[in-house]
Amino acid sequence: MKNADRQMRIGARLHAARVAIGLTSESVANELAVKQGTVLRWEAGESLPNVEMFIDLAVLYGKDPNDLMLDSPKRGYSAIIAINHAMCSFEGRAQCPIMAPCRG
């Protein structure tokens, strides 16, 4: 459940960032060329955006990716690594392309 909880917290931060700047899930979907349901699944913590899409979201929301990804951003800790670890865990991989074994 640890990874599901992490995904839920990431989703909540994505939702809060979108609402804070007054965007609708539909407008975000249109901007990123995805379905509105995809944005809603990210925000509900049912799935995570890929690394490229996550960075696009951070730019769109005017946020540092670390602030969206990490519960308490760590100095020198890359959000990209955190995203990759979360995806490895979500996909059930024992090995991580960046670090082996995955510490996600």
N, C-alpha and C positions, 0 to 999 in steps of 0.2 A: 504493500500500500504506500510505501514511502514515495515511489516514483509517481503514483497517481496523485498523491497529495501535492507533490512538486508541480505537476502539470496543472493542477487546479489553481495553485497560487500564481503560476505564470499566466494562466488564462485570466485570472482576476486582475492582474496588473495590465494586461493588454486591453481588457475592457475599460478599466479606469482611465488609462491613457487616451483611449479613443473618445470616451465621454467627456473628459476634461477639455478637449479642444473642439467639442461640439460636432464631431463627425458621426454619421450613422454607419451601421455595419454595411449597408448597401453602398454608401459612397466609398468606403474603404475597399470593398470587393471590386467595385468598378475601377478604382485607381490601380489596384494590384492585378487586375484581370483574373480574378477568381470568383467563385460563386459565393453569394452571401452566406449560404449554409457553411461554407468552409471557414469564413471569419467567425461565425457563431460557434462552430466546433472548437476553434482555437481558444476563444474566450471562455468556453465552458470547460476547458481542460480535457476535452475528449481526444484531441490530437494536437500536435505542435507544428508550426510552420517550419519549412526547411530553413537552412541557414541563410540563404539568399533572401527569402521572403521575410525572415525575421529582421534582417538588417533593413529591408525596405520599410517594414512597419516602424522600426525605430526612427528612421529618417522622416517618414510621414508624420509621426507623432511628435517629432522634435525631442526625442529622448535618447539618452545613451543606452545602447543595448544591454549594458551591465545592469542598469536600473530596472529594465523590464524582465531580465532573465533571473537575476540573483536575488535571494531574500535579503541579503545584506552584502552589497557589492564589495569584493575584496580587492584591495589595491594590487595591480599586476595580474589579476586573474581575468582572463579573456572570456567575454560572453560567448564567443564562438566555440571555445572549448566546452563551456557549460552546456551550450545547445547540443553539441555533438554527444556529450555524455548522456544528456537527457534522451536523445534519440536512440542511442545504443541501448539504454535501459528499456525504453518503450518498445523497441523492436526485439528485445530479448537476446541481444548479442552478448556473447561472453568476451569477445575481443572488440576493441575499439580501434578505428583507423588511426587515431592520434596517440592514444596511450594503451598499452596492453599490460595487464588487464584493465578494462574500463573501470574508472573509479566513480562512475555516475551513480 
